[in-house]
Amino acid sequence: DTGVSQNPRHKITKRGQNVTFRCDPISEHNRLYWYRQTLGQGPEFLTYFQNEAQLEKSRLLSDRFSAERPKGSFSTLEIQRTEQGDSAMYLCASSLLSGETQYFGPGTRLLVL
Amino acid sequence: TQLLEQSPQFLSIQEGENLTVYCNSSSVFSSLQWYRQEPGEGPVLLVTVVTGGEVKKLKRLTFQFGDARKDSSLHITAAQPGDTGLYLCAGFTGANSKLTFGKGITLSVRP
């Protein structure tokens, strides 16, 4: 078991560009979560999947954000028309069905110039 | 809105000292997790506490869940420079399956 992996680890983009991040969860975990963390804050929930179904989305997830988990394995998070306020660490976590013990990946740090 | 307040926000101590930090909320959680995070990395799970009054030990770290399941404490004995990092607590309710995090406690242990 290699844990949760995320790619890329770092992304620098210009305002207005689209970016896509990938998360590979722990293989037997049904649930996959996306969080966002800004400097000086704890992670904030964005959305989660149970298998391939997206079950909840935070109000933080504007219509420029879309997440998918097409085969119930890896997930992608896309941000369209990036803004400077999107600069943050994007964290992925996975868990078994109970959901309470979530294991995090190393994160993707996004900088929008 | 569920809020978790962690205190103190920053702590700088000498190697060998003991410390206790806190995680408080007005909400009841079905479980509470403590994570440690290093700069540029994701949070690493330290412990999950589930039962009110529960105490768990992880080497020199002792975690306690409050009787009412609204608060928790982390005590470190004989702190070492390797304990340096951001300590995050997160509450889980089960109803919405998300973790609600505090802002974290930045601990620095000087050699």
Interface residues (C-beta under 8 A of the other chain):
Chain A: V4 Q6 R31 Y33 Y35 G40 Q41 G42 P43 E44 F45 Y48 L55 E56 S58 L91 A93 G99 E100 T101 Q102 Y103 F104 G105 P106 G107 R109
Chain B: L4 S30 S31 Q33 Y35 G40 E41 G42 P43 V44 L45 T48 V50 L88 A90 F92 G94 N96 S97 K98 L99 T100 F101 G102 K103 G104
